Amino acid sequence: MARCASYDAGEVRAAVGRALDLLGGMGRFVVPGAGLLLKPNMLAPQPPEKAVTTHPAIVAAAASLAREAGASPRIGDSPGFHSFAKAAAASGIAAMAAAGRIPLVPFDDGEEIRTPPGGLVSSFVVSRAAARAPAIVSLPKFKTHNLTGITASVKNLFGCIPGLRKAEFHCRFPDADRFAAMLVDLAFALPARLHILDAVVAMDGDGPGAGDPFPLGLVIAGGDPVAVDSTACRAAGIDPLSIPMLRIAAERGLGTARADGIEIRGDTPAAAPGFRAPAAGGGKGPAILPDPVARAVKGWFARRPRVDRGLCTLCGACAGVCPARPKAISIRGGRVAIDDRRCILCYCCSEICPSRAIRLRRGRGAGLLARALGI
């Protein structure tokens, strides 16, 4: 782990290089003379200062070190709704790749891969570039996430699933715990050799698309995605075991979440004050309740997407990405309408909205309880 105070190209290159030197160098993780897939987080067409995407300086540093180690890097991802080309251009990654003559690979096609037995999902259709890459280096951004708590190394591999195929998994696994278990299955099936986490400027609040930039000043690298993500959580003042994805990943042996099981080399900063973790999103409800009752409790207390009509541009991205069938979001009479009866509480609409017009508001039950308690 290395401190990094800004995205100055030289400072980032030095920080990424130091973080990898502490692990034995980039050469430990790439195949000399072979291809290498760099997988950043390119969620949406947003400029790098919004902290929505992996910063191009991080990607450039990883690509440079990979070439020095003898590998031939390519950069690929699949944004959830927007086009790969637009996301690459807006994030600055396209210009960086052109300057460095690094090929960009949109994840448009698909190939089936199998998962180890014992998980929730037996197979995934992922990008052929990811399925066939001699090595994958994941370059996630550290952000809050309204469904999974955080998005970082483990969650970043979800972008290897092409386009709107990702919506299928929101429909199949609308609650937070089962969705987290699915992400762990994918991480087992599509293991990245190395994770270099961009936590120089993270995102807090209503991530992963509508939160606010938060300076953590760190580059965290490692071969264990759970350890990388857990270390970032602690730097942000979050208990990693409160994140279902990390708890399930640790229980199933994907990696280590406990602080006493992680060897931190390099800088060890204290928790940053003021980082705003997201409120609980989905989840299954109390385990002691029967499933129908738990679903009712969740529906009454869970946060709901609401539209700020002053910010909404009627672009239609929310309706396009909504995975519910029939859709819970429509545009009628010049306004966005959300049907709470159909909403599966995946929060894709909030995640994808380019104008940050969809915010999550506490459910009726939570509101009544808060008023009763005077809070």
Residue pairs with C-beta under 8 A, 6 or more apart in sequence:
1 19
1 22
1 218
1 219
1 220
1 221
1 231
1 264
1 265
1 266
1 267
1 268
2 14
2 15
2 16
2 18
2 19
2 22
2 218
2 219
2 266
2 267
3 15
3 217
3 218
3 267
3 269
4 11
4 12
4 15
4 200
4 217
4 218
4 219
5 11
5 200
5 215
5 217
6 12
6 200
7 48
7 55
7 57
7 200
7 201
8 57
9 57
9 60
9 61
12 55
12 57
12 58
12 60
12 61
12 200
12 219
13 57
13 60
13 61
13 64
15 61
15 200
15 219
16 58
16 61
16 62
16 65
16 196
16 219
16 221
17 61
17 65
18 266
19 196
19 219
19 220
19 221
19 266
20 26
20 65
20 194
20 196
20 221
22 221
22 265
22 266
23 194
23 221
23 222
23 223
23 265
25 69
26 62
26 65
26 66
26 68
26 69
26 194
27 69
27 70
29 135
29 137
29 193
29 194
29 223
30 36
30 66
30 69
30 70
30 71
30 135
30 137
30 193
31 71
31 134
31 135
32 69
32 70
32 71
33 70
33 71
33 72
34 71
34 72
34 134
34 135
35 71
35 72
35 73
35 74
35 133
35 134
35 135
36 66
36 71
36 72
36 73
36 74
36 133
36 134
36 135
36 136
36 137
37 73
37 74
37 75
37 76
37 105
37 129
37 130
37 133
37 135
37 136
37 137
38 59
38 62
38 63
38 66
38 73
38 74
38 75
38 76
38 137
38 139
39 75
39 76
39 77
39 130
39 136
39 137
39 138
39 139
39 156
39 157
39 159
39 160
39 192
40 53
40 54
40 58
40 59
40 75
40 77
40 93
40 139
40 140
40 141
41 53
41 54
41 77
41 139
41 140
41 141
41 143
41 151
41 156
41 159
41 198
42 53
42 54
42 77
42 79
42 84
42 87
42 88
42 91
42 93
42 159
43 52
43 53
43 79
43 80
43 87
43 208
43 209
43 351
43 352
44 52
44 53
44 79
44 80
44 81
44 82
44 87
44 90
44 209
44 352
44 354
45 79
45 82
45 83
45 86
45 87
45 89
45 90
45 91
45 354
46 52
46 53
46 87
46 90
46 91
46 209
46 354
47 90
47 91
47 92
48 55
48 56
48 91
48 92
49 213
50 213
51 141
51 143
51 201
51 202
51 203
51 211
51 212
51 213
51 214
52 91
52 141
52 143
52 203
52 208
52 209
53 87
53 91
53 93
53 141
54 91
54 93
54 139
54 140
54 141
54 198
55 92
55 141
55 198
55 200
55 201
56 91
56 92
56 93
56 95
56 96
57 96
58 139
58 196
58 198
58 200
58 219
59 75
59 93
59 96
59 97
59 139
60 96
60 100
62 73
62 137
62 139
62 196
63 73
63 75
63 100
63 102
64 100
66 72
66 73
66 137
67 73
71 135
73 102
74 102
74 103
74 104
74 105
74 129
75 88
75 93
75 97
75 102
75 103
75 104
75 105
76 104
76 105
76 106
76 107
76 127
76 129
76 130
77 84
77 87
77 107
77 159
78 84
78 106
78 107
78 108
78 127
78 159
78 160
78 161
78 162
78 163
78 166
79 87
79 159
80 163
80 164
80 166
80 321
80 348
80 351
80 352
81 164
81 317
81 320
81 321
81 352
82 317
82 352
82 354
84 104
84 106
84 107
84 108
85 94
85 106
87 93
88 94
88 97
88 104
89 95
93 104
94 104
96 102
97 103
97 104
105 127
105 129
107 126
107 127
107 129
107 130
107 159
107 160
107 161
107 162
107 163
108 127
108 162
108 163
109 127
109 128
109 162
110 125
110 126
110 127
110 128
110 162
110 165
111 125
111 126
111 127
111 128
111 131
111 132
112 123
112 124
112 125
113 123
113 124
113 125
113 126
113 131
113 189
113 190
114 122
114 123
114 189
115 121
115 122
115 123
115 124
115 185
115 186
115 188
115 189
116 188
116 189
119 181
119 184
119 185
119 188
119 252
120 173
120 178
120 181
120 182
120 185
121 182
121 185
121 186
123 189
124 161
124 185
124 186
124 189
124 190
125 161
125 162
125 165
126 160
126 161
126 162
126 186
126 190
127 160
127 161
127 162
130 136
130 160
130 190
131 190
135 193
136 190
136 191
136 192
136 193
137 192
137 193
137 194
137 195
137 196
138 153
138 156
138 157
138 192
138 194
138 195
138 196
138 225
139 156
139 195
139 196
139 198
140 151
140 152
140 153
140 155
140 156
140 195
140 197
140 198
141 151
141 152
141 156
141 197
141 198
141 202
141 203
142 150
142 151
142 152
142 197
142 198
142 199
142 202
142 203
142 216
142 220
142 232
142 236
143 150
143 151
143 152
143 202
143 203
143 207
143 208
143 211
144 150
144 151
144 203
144 204
144 205
144 206
144 207
144 208
144 211
144 276
144 277
144 278
145 151
145 155
145 207
145 208
145 278
145 351
146 206
146 207
146 208
146 278
146 281
146 303
146 347
146 350
146 351
146 360
147 176
147 179
147 281
147 282
147 345
147 346
147 347
148 155
148 176
148 179
148 180
148 183
148 243
148 244
148 245
148 281
149 176
149 238
149 242
149 243
149 244
149 245
149 277
149 278
149 281
150 207
150 229
150 232
150 233
150 238
150 243
150 245
150 246
151 207
151 208
152 197
152 225
152 228
152 229
152 232
153 192
153 195
153 197
153 225
153 226
153 228
153 229
154 183
154 184
154 187
154 225
154 226
154 229
154 245
154 246
154 249
154 254
155 183
155 245
156 195
157 183
157 186
157 187
157 190
157 192
158 166
158 169
158 183
158 186
160 186
160 190
161 169
161 186
164 321
167 321
167 322
167 323
167 348
168 323
169 179
169 182
170 179
170 323
170 344
170 346
170 348
171 323
171 324
171 325
171 344
172 182
173 179
173 181
173 182
174 282
174 344
174 345
174 346
175 282
175 283
175 284
175 298
175 345
176 244
176 280
176 281
176 282
176 283
176 284
177 244
177 248
177 283
177 284
178 284
179 282
179 346
180 243
180 244
180 245
180 248
181 248
183 245
184 245
184 248
184 249
184 252
184 254
187 225
187 249
187 254
188 252
188 254
192 225
193 223
194 221
194 222
194 223
195 221
195 222
195 223
195 224
195 225
195 228
196 219
196 220
196 221
197 218
197 219
197 220
197 221
197 228
197 229
197 232
198 219
199 216
199 217
199 218
199 219
199 220
199 232
199 235
200 215
200 216
200 217
200 218
200 219
201 213
201 214
201 215
201 216
202 213
202 214
202 215
202 216
202 232
202 236
202 275
203 211
203 212
203 213
203 214
204 211
204 212
204 214
204 236
204 275
204 276
204 277
205 211
205 212
205 276
205 278
206 278
206 350
206 359
206 360
207 278
208 351
209 350
209 351
209 352
209 353
209 356
210 350
210 351
210 353
210 356
210 358
210 359
211 276
211 278
212 276
214 236
214 272
214 274
214 275
214 276
216 232
216 235
216 236
216 272
216 275
217 269
218 232
218 235
218 267
218 269
220 228
220 231
220 232
220 235
221 228
222 228
222 231
224 255
224 256
224 262
225 249
225 254
225 255
226 246
226 249
226 250
226 254
226 255
226 256
226 257
227 255
227 256
227 257
227 261
227 262
229 240
229 243
229 246
230 240
230 246
230 256
230 257
230 258
230 259
230 262
231 262
231 264
233 239
233 240
233 243
233 246
234 240
234 259
234 271
235 269
235 271
235 272
236 271
236 272
236 275
236 277
237 271
237 272
237 273
237 275
237 277
238 275
238 277
240 246
240 247
240 257
241 247
241 250
241 257
241 258
244 283
246 257
247 257
249 255
249 257
250 256
250 257
250 258
256 262
279 303
279 360
279 362
280 302
280 303
281 302
281 303
281 345
281 347
281 360
282 298
282 302
282 345
282 346
282 347
283 298
283 302
284 291
284 294
284 298
285 293
285 294
285 295
285 296
285 297
285 298
286 294
286 297
287 294
289 297
297 365
298 345
299 345
299 363
300 363
300 364
300 365
301 362
301 363
301 365
301 366
301 369
302 345
302 363
303 345
303 360
303 361
303 362
303 363
303 366
304 338
304 340
304 343
304 345
304 360
304 361
304 362
304 363
305 318
305 338
305 343
305 347
305 349
305 350
305 358
305 359
305 360
305 361
306 338
306 358
306 359
306 360
306 361
307 335
307 336
307 338
307 357
307 358
308 356
308 357
308 358
308 359
309 335
309 336
309 357
310 357
311 355
311 356
311 357
312 335
312 336
312 355
312 357
312 358
313 354
313 355
313 357
314 331
314 334
314 335
314 336
315 354
315 355
316 331
317 349
317 352
317 353
317 354
318 329
318 336
318 349
318 352
318 353
318 358
319 327
319 329
319 330
319 331
319 336
321 348
321 349
321 351
321 352
322 328
322 329
322 348
322 349
323 344
323 346
323 348
324 342
324 343
324 344
326 342
327 342
328 338
328 339
328 340
328 341
328 342
328 343
328 344
329 336
329 337
329 338
329 339
329 349
330 336
330 337
330 339
331 337
336 357
336 358
338 349
347 360
349 358
350 358
350 359
350 360
362 370
